[in-house]
Amino acid sequence: MGINGEKNLFNQLMDALSKIDELTTVVTSLIEELRIEREERKKDKQLIEKQRLEIERLKTKNKKDSSNSSKPSSTNSLKKVITNRREPSDKSQGGQPGHQHYSLNEEKIEELISKGAEVEIHEIDKTDKNKNKPFRTVKVIDIKVTMKINEYRYYPDENGDYKIPNNNIQNIVYGNKVKALSSLLNNAFPNSIDGTKAIINHLTNNGIDLSKGTIVNWTNELAYKLQPEIESIENELLSAYYVNLDESSIKIDGDNYNVINA
């Protein structure tokens, strides 16, 4: 390859790196806009729910009379009081057959054990005097969070080459599960970067202390890997017969902007 060929290849590489930087900036901006939009929607939902509860409270207050409260009949005024003539039901209280239930029983314990739940027995106040007496059992369902270190030992092939994947190029790296948890906490719920950092730190008993830059890099990495899927969704939207649009108002540096989502 001549000097001109090497220059062309170098220029192409620089152009590709420049485009990657531009795409990373765009994706980061989109993620931040989505986060702000989610927060605005959450506030709107909370306000709507608060207003709905207040309306229900006022309705209930207005409907009270001598037939459904301890108020005397003289307070009924001109309101027509309808006596409750509902026939009593022969069904027992609680959940009815066919309804999903969430009660805790031995079947639930067996189900959890079959799914890999760890069973640990704690003998409380056991002594030589009472060890043969009948004991009472209380089973407590809980979760256990532990840190795990996977050590991968790569051996060379016949040519002396090591087939190490790109995500394990460095000698010490973070695994996919902690990356997934970080991205989930930071984008799906969403939490702030500080909140995500603190949750993972507390879950691991101060063992894993991520930097903010690491969390941002993982988010950018996820966004980059999702880009083909996002483009596919955009193409489907463009060819769809109907498209639902939603407009949200956000503030950026004190100015109002409208974000339209399809």
HUTARA-V307323 format. One record per residue. N is the residue number from 1. PHI is phi as a letter, one per 30 degrees, with the letter a starting at -180 (999 if undefined). PSI is psi as a letter, one per 30 degrees, with the letter a starting at -180 (NA if undefined). Layout:
n:phi:psi
N:PHI:PSI
N:PHI:PSI
This chain:
n:phi:psi
1:999:k
2:d:l
3:d:e
4:d:e
5:d:e
6:d:e
7:d:e
8:d:e
9:d:e
10:d:e
11:d:e
12:d:e
13:d:e
14:d:e
15:d:e
16:d:e
17:d:e
18:d:e
19:d:e
20:d:e
21:d:e
22:d:e
23:d:e
24:d:e
25:d:e
26:d:e
27:d:e
28:d:e
29:d:e
30:d:e
31:d:e
32:d:e
33:d:e
34:d:e
35:d:e
36:d:e
37:d:e
38:d:e
39:d:e
40:d:e
41:d:e
42:d:e
43:d:e
44:d:e
45:d:e
46:d:e
47:d:e
48:d:e
49:d:e
50:d:e
51:d:e
52:d:e
53:d:e
54:d:e
55:d:e
56:d:e
57:d:e
58:d:e
59:d:e
60:d:e
61:d:e
62:d:f
63:d:f
64:d:k
65:b:a
66:d:f
67:d:f
68:b:g
69:a:a
70:d:g
71:d:k
72:d:l
73:d:f
74:d:f
75:d:g
76:d:f
77:h:b
78:c:g
79:d:k
80:d:k
81:c:k
82:c:k
83:d:k
84:d:j
85:c:g
86:d:k
87:d:k
88:d:k
89:d:k
90:c:g
91:d:k
92:d:l
93:d:l
94:j:a
95:d:k
96:c:l
97:e:k
98:j:f
99:d:k
100:d:k
101:b:l
102:b:g
103:d:l
104:c:k
105:b:a
106:d:e
107:d:e
108:d:e
109:d:e
110:d:e
111:d:e
112:d:e
113:d:e
114:d:f
115:c:g
116:j:g
117:d:k
118:d:k
119:c:k
120:b:k
121:c:k
122:c:k
123:c:j
124:c:k
125:h:g
126:d:k
127:b:l
128:d:f
129:d:e
130:c:g
131:d:f
132:c:g
133:d:l
134:d:k
135:c:l
136:c:k
137:c:k
138:b:k
139:c:k
140:c:j
141:d:k
142:b:a
143:b:l
144:b:k
145:c:k
146:b:l
147:d:k
148:b:k
149:c:j
150:c:k
151:c:j
152:c:k
153:c:j
154:c:k
155:c:k
156:d:l
157:d:a
158:d:f
159:c:g
160:i:g
161:c:k
162:c:k
163:c:i
164:c:k
165:d:l
166:e:e
167:d:f
168:c:g
169:d:e
170:d:l
171:d:e
172:b:k
173:b:l
174:d:k
175:d:l
176:d:e
177:d:e
178:d:e
179:d:e
180:d:e
181:d:e
182:d:e
183:d:e
184:d:e
185:d:e
186:d:f
187:b:e
188:d:e
189:d:e
190:c:l
191:c:l
192:d:l
193:d:e
194:d:e
195:d:e
196:d:e
197:e:e
198:d:e
199:d:e
200:d:e
201:d:e
202:d:e
203:d:e
204:c:g
205:h:h
206:i:g
207:d:e
208:c:j
209:c:j
210:d:k
211:d:l
212:d:e
213:d:e
214:d:e
215:d:e
216:d:e
217:d:e
218:d:e
219:d:e
220:d:e
221:d:e
222:d:e
223:d:e
224:d:e
225:d:f
226:d:f
227:e:e
228:e:e
229:d:e
230:d:e
231:d:e
232:d:e
233:d:e
234:d:e
235:d:e
236:d:e
237:d:e
238:d:f
239:c:g
240:d:l
241:d:e
242:c:k
243:b:k
244:d:k
245:c:k
246:b:k
247:c:k
248:b:k
249:c:k
250:b:l
251:c:k
252:b:j
253:h:h
254:i:f
255:c:k
256:d:k
257:b:l
258:c:k
259:c:k
260:c:k
261:c:k
262:c:NA
